[in-house]
Amino acid sequence: MADASPTDLDAVLALDDHWNAAYHRRDPGLMAGVLADDWMAFFPGGQVVFKADLLEGMRHNPPAALMFERHAARVYGETAVTRGTLYADGERVQSFLRVYARRAGEWRAVSVQVVA
């Protein structure tokens, strides 16, 4: 299988940046455009969160100075992953693996695995 085109990686990285910006701005509207309708998250305690839950929860996130550190990004055909770490007010909060899928020609986030 051929490597993904730079355009695919660029599109995934841009979407990943939009995800981060939505958290910085505490903007559920921006985040809604990043996530697929069937998006789901898995958190360290075994909690599963769906798109509507995340968008509602964003409205209640306390203000914090956030920094996202991206460690890796890779495209595998119609699927892509990014891996990174989130810091809030200078403290490491979580690491994550985000999963993206290309559907009908557009990339969307379909899942995230969060670890403490």
WOTAPE-V973191 format. One record per helix or strand of 3 or more residues. SS is the DSSP state (H for helix, E for strand). FROM is the first residue (numbers start at 1). TO is the last residue. If there is no record, write none. Layout:
BEGIN
ss = [SS,SS]
from = [FROM,FROM]
to = [TO,TO]
END
This chain:
BEGIN
ss = [H,H,E,E,H,E,E,E,E]
from = [6,28,35,48,51,66,79,91,106]
to = [25,34,42,50,58,76,88,103,115]
END
